[in-house]
Amino acid sequence: MATATPLYETYMRAPLRFERGEGVWLIAENGKRYLDFAAGVAVNSLGHAHPHLVEALKVQADKVWHLSNLYEVPGQETLAARLTAATFADKVFFTNSGAEALECAIKTARRYHYAKGSQEKFTIITFEGAFHGRTLATIAAGGQAKYLEGFGPKAPGFLQVPFGDLDAVKAAIDDETAGILIEPIQGEGGIRVASREFLQGLRALCDEFGLLLMLDEVQCGVGRTGKFFAHEHYGITPDIMAVAKGIGGGFPFGACLATAEAASGMVAGTHGSTYGGNPLAMAVGNAVLDVVLAEGFLEQVRDTALVLRQGLASLKDRFPDVIEEIRGDGLMLGIKGRVPVAELLGAIRAEDMLAVPAGENVVRILPPLITTAEEAREGLNRLERAASRLQAAQPQRATA
Ligand SMILES: *Cc1c(COP(=O)(O)O)cnc(C)c1O
């Protein structure tokens, strides 16, 4: 391994080099096939080299790559119309990433109050364990010391309270509060699922105090939980929502969705992006929706999720020295280890399977949404072998 790399050394990369992908499989340069239940951290929603996405990108590549937002981009209008038809939203702004979708959400919320004459309302309440991206505003929103350290004063206007604590939220609301921002399921934080009562409680607080409810569905959205968006499980709608990852299926883009009311402050000149809504991204986004919104697709996601969930529950029962808890919803699942997460991940990788680490000693299982029940069982077999090997290596746990 060369120690001198010309790359920033910000990542601790696994020594794996992949050459191509097919569906749920990634094929390494040495020909080895890996079962990809990491999906580029919930990005490759339709797996690798999905023919419909490949075709959409190729067709657009032959026409025009980039126009800028100086002109009308028909793909933006089509995709925005489809997103608004399928959600609570009336308005969409396209970005290139999740953090930028969050930046737009934050600006939209602050600008809403400003336009109403309440410029003092700019604080966003967020939650411990949250992850909203790596820009200066989104690390302040996430509030995690490890991401803030050394980057100067934390951007003002963000206040963290414990996840799930409605009383703490209520106590944090004051004359400066603009909105509440939450991931319905915390991803990086360790697959922590917000309860129904909690999300409904946040909606009620927002209604009571005139605040905007902002959801970060960058990771849990676009079919990941078996609904188009995770909040559909909760019987609530937000005012603003950030989307990215799965919506591009591997092409980098995101979107900020809002009600007409919430977006009312975002008038001409208030926001912009050179690449946002680029024709290539829009072609892929429309193709992703062709598949995800097709009749029966989300039902199939829920069926596969059930197989996986039941299998994981059984592994937890059979390997109690290795697995403490199974968490999550749909195809956004977490295995909380009794062994260090690096060991669990290492054992999984030794079975030629990929997963993703998260907070609270959790391994995230994020298969592509196209995963079949049979492929889910293949994943479970590999997880079983990994758990079995770790269990055998564990000192016997003291049992009562
Ligand atoms: C990945 C992620 C982001 C940041 O997205 P980027 O595209 O990396 O900027 C924000 N919020 C959540 C919940 C995420 O999972």
The ligand as an SDF file (V2000), in Angstrom:
LIG
                    3D

 15 15  0  0  0  0  0  0  0  0999 V2000
  -26.0770   11.1100    3.1950 C   0  0  0  0  0  0  0  0  0  0  0  0
  -26.9610   11.9890    3.9850 C   0  0  0  0  0  0  0  0  0  0  0  0
  -26.9020   13.3910    3.8870 C   0  0  0  0  0  0  0  0  0  0  0  0
  -25.8340   14.1010    3.0820 C   0  0  0  0  0  0  0  0  0  0  0  0
  -25.8910   13.8140    1.7290 O   0  0  0  0  0  0  0  0  0  0  0  0
  -24.6320   14.1430    0.8030 P   0  0  0  0  0  0  0  0  0  0  0  0
  -25.1120   13.7780   -0.5730 O   0  0  0  0  0  0  0  0  0  0  0  0
  -23.4860   13.3390    1.2780 O   0  0  0  0  0  0  0  0  0  0  0  0
  -24.3640   15.6040    0.9340 O   0  0  0  0  0  0  0  0  0  0  0  0
  -27.8140   14.1310    4.5960 C   0  0  0  0  0  0  0  0  0  0  0  0
  -28.7420   13.5490    5.3630 N   0  0  0  0  0  0  0  0  0  0  0  0
  -28.8350   12.2180    5.4810 C   0  0  0  0  0  0  0  0  0  0  0  0
  -29.9130   11.6180    6.3310 C   0  0  0  0  0  0  0  0  0  0  0  0
  -27.9410   11.3910    4.8070 C   0  0  0  0  0  0  0  0  0  0  0  0
  -28.0220   10.0620    4.9470 O   0  0  0  0  0  0  0  0  0  0  0  0
  1  2  1  0
  2  3  1  0
  2 14  2  0
  3  4  1  0
  3 10  2  0
  4  5  1  0
  5  6  1  0
  6  7  2  0
  6  8  1  0
  6  9  1  0
 10 11  1  0
 11 12  2  0
 12 13  1  0
 12 14  1  0
 14 15  1  0
M  END
$$$$
